[in-house]
Amino acid sequence: MTVESFRPHPLHAADRTWTETNCYVDAWIEVLHALGLDPVAACAFTLSCDFEGDQWTFFKYPPEDLRALFGIEVAELNVWRPVVDHVEEQLGLGRLCTVEVDAWFLADTRGVSYRDQHVKTTIVPTRLDRSARRLDYFHNAGLFALEHDDFDGIFRLDGPSDPLVLPPYVETIRLDRIVRDDPGLVARVVALTREHLGRRPVDNPIVRMATRLEADLPWLADQGMEAFHRYAFGQCRQCGASTELAGTFVDWLNAHDRPGIEAAATGFRAVAEGAKGLQFALARAAMGRPVDLDGPLDTMASAWDGAMGVLADRYGP
């Protein structure tokens, strides 16, 4: 697959409520897609997302789920030499890596971070040409290329190393045991569904989130729009994107296991749409305007309860 021929997975289609989730999940969606695997089948983990006290779960594909479903092995890589050396060697071994980098050097973030803000994000390199100073990589919902000064910058090759700058978090992705077209996939997906349902929040996380949002409104009104964007990413986008993925995952179960749980998918999508509206309301609050969050949050909480109830009746203990 080349940058020019790349076509994103439907999970990143423009008609979705949340076209992007977070950098880690978005990159994995496209990696799985490029490997001929179904990223939706691995989304049972969305059912165990929760409100963590000051933010929604920053959700990720669990390595153990990827191993159980597809035979993909993900492990942290010990960064003991320049990152570019590790990435080049892993690619040469037929493996991929997730690499934390500075979005300052990612031209695909032009207008957001590129050459404007130092923001940590995760990419998955697919091709590296050291002589041409070019890197192809998955990031967010796309496959992109960077080169020249951006290549030097992303790998910190443009000057002496700073001992105060810690090495990034890097994972190696082993692909030599991948299982495709497996007749046992549905059974393993169902098993993971039961497992994550068993780890779902013990009470309604939307209710707890609502309490925190109301308490944060006076603070948010004094922080400005930059703080709002960071706040909304952790609250609205992670809640909305994870529940929209959960709805799509329920559609997958309905089609591949047994029908009859459509109401759960509808409920999760209602939460996702509510989170989008909530984001607009919080933007108004950040500008000092009065907002009423009770109605939207009550609707979201009720939808979450309904969706989880349907799934618990089908797959719960």
C-alpha positions in Angstrom: 0.0 0.0 0.0 1.3 3.5 -0.9 0.4 6.9 0.4 -1.3 7.6 -2.9 -3.4 4.4 -3.1 -4.4 4.5 0.6 -8.2 4.5 1.4 -9.3 4.8 5.0 -11.5 2.3 6.8 -15.2 3.2 7.0 -14.7 3.8 10.7 -13.1 7.0 9.5 -15.9 7.9 7.1 -17.0 11.6 7.0 -20.6 10.7 7.9 -19.7 9.4 11.3 -20.4 11.5 14.3 -16.8 11.3 15.5 -14.5 10.9 12.4 -11.5 10.4 14.7 -11.1 8.8 18.1 -7.6 9.2 19.5 -4.2 8.9 17.8 -3.5 5.4 19.1 -6.9 3.8 18.2 -7.1 5.6 14.9 -3.6 4.4 13.8 -4.5 0.8 14.8 -7.8 1.0 12.9 -5.9 1.7 9.7 -3.1 -0.8 10.5 -5.5 -3.6 11.0 -7.4 -2.6 7.9 -4.1 -2.6 5.9 -3.3 -6.1 7.2 -6.6 -7.4 5.9 -8.1 -7.7 9.4 -11.4 -6.3 10.7 -10.8 -3.5 13.3 -14.4 -3.6 14.3 -14.2 -7.2 15.5 -11.6 -6.1 18.1 -13.7 -3.4 19.6 -15.2 -5.3 22.6 -12.9 -3.2 24.8 -15.2 -0.2 24.3 -17.7 -1.9 26.6 -15.4 -1.5 29.6 -14.7 2.2 29.1 -15.5 4.3 32.2 -15.3 7.8 33.6 -12.0 8.1 35.4 -12.8 10.9 37.8 -11.6 13.9 35.7 -11.8 12.4 32.1 -13.3 9.6 30.1 -11.1 6.5 29.5 -8.3 7.2 27.0 -9.2 3.9 25.3 -6.9 1.6 23.3 -6.9 -1.7 21.6 -5.6 -4.0 24.4 -2.6 -6.1 23.3 -4.1 -9.2 24.8 -7.2 -8.7 22.6 -5.2 -8.3 19.5 -3.3 -11.5 20.3 -6.4 -13.5 21.1 -8.2 -12.5 17.9 -5.5 -12.1 15.3 -2.2 -13.5 16.7 -0.6 -10.0 16.7 2.0 -9.6 19.4 2.5 -6.1 20.9 5.2 -5.4 23.4 7.1 -2.4 24.6 10.5 -1.8 22.9 13.5 -0.9 25.0 14.9 2.3 23.3 18.6 2.0 23.9 19.8 3.7 20.7 18.5 6.3 18.3 14.8 5.7 17.6 15.4 5.8 13.8 17.7 2.8 14.2 15.1 0.8 16.0 12.3 1.6 13.5 14.6 0.8 10.6 15.6 -2.6 12.1 12.0 -3.6 13.1 10.7 -2.8 9.6 13.5 -4.8 8.1 12.4 -7.8 10.3 8.9 -7.5 8.9 7.5 -5.8 12.0 5.8 -2.5 12.7 6.2 -0.1 15.6 4.0 2.4 17.4 6.2 5.5 18.1 5.4 8.5 20.3 6.5 11.6 18.4 6.1 15.4 18.4 3.3 16.5 16.0 5.3 19.7 15.4 7.0 17.7 12.6 3.9 16.0 11.1 2.7 17.9 8.1 -0.7 16.1 8.2 -1.5 18.2 11.3 -1.1 21.4 9.3 -3.4 24.0 10.8 -3.5 22.3 14.1 0.0 21.3 15.4 2.4 21.4 12.5 5.2 23.9 13.1 2.9 25.5 15.7 2.5 23.4 18.8 4.5 20.6 20.4 2.0 17.9 21.0 2.6 14.2 21.8 1.0 11.8 19.4 1.5 8.2 18.1 2.4 7.1 14.6 3.0 3.7 13.0 5.8 3.9 10.4 5.4 1.7 7.4 8.4 2.6 5.2 11.7 4.3 6.1 14.3 5.6 3.6 17.2 7.1 5.5 19.1 8.2 2.4 16.1 10.1 1.0 15.1 11.2 4.6 11.6 10.0 4.1 9.1 8.2 6.3 5.7 6.8 5.4 3.4 6.4 8.5 -0.1 5.9 9.8 -1.4 8.7 11.9 -5.0 9.5 12.9 -7.2 8.5 9.9 -4.6 8.4 7.2 -1.4 7.2 5.7 1.1 10.0 5.1 4.7 10.8 4.3 7.2 13.2 5.8 10.7 14.0 4.6 13.8 16.2 4.8 13.7 18.6 7.8 10.6 16.9 9.2 12.4 13.5 9.0 15.3 14.9 11.0 13.1 16.5 13.5 10.8 13.6 14.2 13.8 11.4 15.0 15.8 14.2 16.6 18.6 14.1 14.1 18.9 17.8 13.6 21.3 18.5 16.5 23.1 17.1 19.5 21.0 14.9 21.7 19.6 16.6 24.8 20.1 14.4 27.9 17.0 16.0 29.5 14.8 14.7 26.7 13.6 11.2 27.6 13.3 8.6 24.8 9.7 8.1 23.5 7.5 5.2 24.3 7.8 2.6 21.4 6.0 -0.7 20.9 7.0 -3.4 18.5 4.2 -5.2 16.5 5.1 -8.7 15.5 3.1 -10.0 12.5 4.6 -13.4 11.9 1.7 -15.2 13.7 -1.2 -13.4 12.2 -4.4 -15.5 11.7 -6.8 -14.5 8.9 -10.1 -16.0 7.7 -10.4 -17.9 11.0 -13.7 -19.7 11.5 -13.2 -19.4 15.3 -13.1 -15.6 15.2 -16.8 -15.0 16.2 -16.5 -17.3 19.2 -13.4 -15.5 20.4 -15.1 -12.1 19.9 -18.1 -13.3 21.9 -15.7 -14.4 24.7 -14.1 -11.0 24.8 -17.5 -9.4 24.8 -18.4 -11.3 27.9 -15.0 -10.4 29.5 -15.3 -6.7 28.9 -19.0 -6.6 29.9 -17.8 -8.2 33.2 -15.5 -5.3 33.6 -18.0 -2.6 32.7 -18.6 0.3 35.1 -20.5 -0.8 38.3 -22.7 2.3 38.0 -23.6 4.8 35.2 -20.4 6.7 34.2 -22.4 9.4 32.5 -24.0 10.3 35.8 -20.6 10.7 37.4 -19.3 12.6 34.4 -22.3 15.0 34.7 -21.4 15.7 38.3 -17.9 16.6 37.4 -18.8 18.7 34.4 -21.2 20.8 36.4 -18.5 21.4 39.1 -16.0 22.3 36.4 -18.1 24.9 34.6 -16.9 28.0 36.6 -13.3 26.9 36.1 -13.8 26.3 32.4 -15.3 29.8 31.9 -12.0 31.3 33.2 -9.6 29.2 31.2 -10.0 30.2 27.5 -10.5 28.2 24.4 -7.1 26.5 24.4 -7.9 24.8 27.7 -11.4 24.0 26.4 -10.1 22.0 23.5 -7.9 19.9 25.8 -10.7 19.5 28.3 -13.3 18.5 25.6 -10.9 16.0 24.1 -10.7 14.1 27.4 -14.4 14.4 28.2 -16.6 14.6 25.1 -14.4 13.1 22.3 -13.3 10.1 24.3 -16.8 9.4 25.6 -18.5 10.0 22.2 -15.9 8.2 20.0 -15.8 5.2 22.3 -19.5 4.8 22.4 -19.9 5.3 18.7 -17.3 2.5 18.2 -19.3 0.4 20.7 -22.4 0.9 18.6 -20.6 -0.2 15.5 -19.2 -3.2 17.4 -22.7 -4.2 18.5 -23.8 -4.0 14.8 -21.0 -6.5 14.1 -22.2 -8.8 16.9 -25.7 -8.5 15.6 -24.6 -9.6 12.1 -22.0 -12.2 12.9 -23.3 -13.8 16.1 -27.1 -13.4 16.6 -29.5 -10.6 15.8 -31.8 -9.0 18.3 -29.5 -6.4 20.0 -30.1 -3.5 17.6 -31.4 -1.4 20.5 -27.9 -1.5 22.2 -26.3 -0.1 19.0 -29.0 2.6 18.9 -28.4 3.5 22.5 -24.6 3.8 22.2 -25.0 6.0 19.1 -27.3 8.2 21.1 -24.6 8.7 23.7 -22.1 9.5 21.0 -24.4 12.1 19.4 -25.1 13.5 22.8 -21.4 13.9 23.5 -21.1 15.9 20.3 -23.8 18.3 21.4 -22.2 18.4 24.8 -19.0 19.6 23.3 -20.8 22.5 21.7 -22.4 23.4 25.0 -19.1 23.3 26.8 -17.6 25.6 24.1 -20.3 28.1 25.0 -19.5 27.7 28.6 -15.8 28.3 27.9 -16.8 31.7 26.4 -18.6 32.6 29.6 -22.2 31.9 28.3 -24.7 30.1 30.5 -25.5 26.5 29.6 -27.9 23.9 30.8 -26.3 20.4 30.7 -29.0 18.5 32.6 -31.2 17.6 29.6 -28.4 16.3 27.3 -26.6 14.4 30.1 -29.8 12.8 31.4 -30.6 11.6 27.8 -27.0 10.2 27.5 -27.2 8.5 30.9 -30.5 6.8 30.0 -29.2 5.7 26.6 -26.1 4.2 28.2 -28.2 2.3 30.8 -30.4 0.9 28.0 -27.6 -0.2 25.8 -25.7 -1.9 28.6 -28.9 -3.6 29.8 -29.5 -5.1 26.4 -26.0 -6.5 26.1 -26.0 -7.7 29.7 -29.2 -9.7 29.0 -27.5 -11.3 26.0 -23.9 -11.7 27.1 -23.7 -11.1 30.8 -23.2 -13.7 33.5 
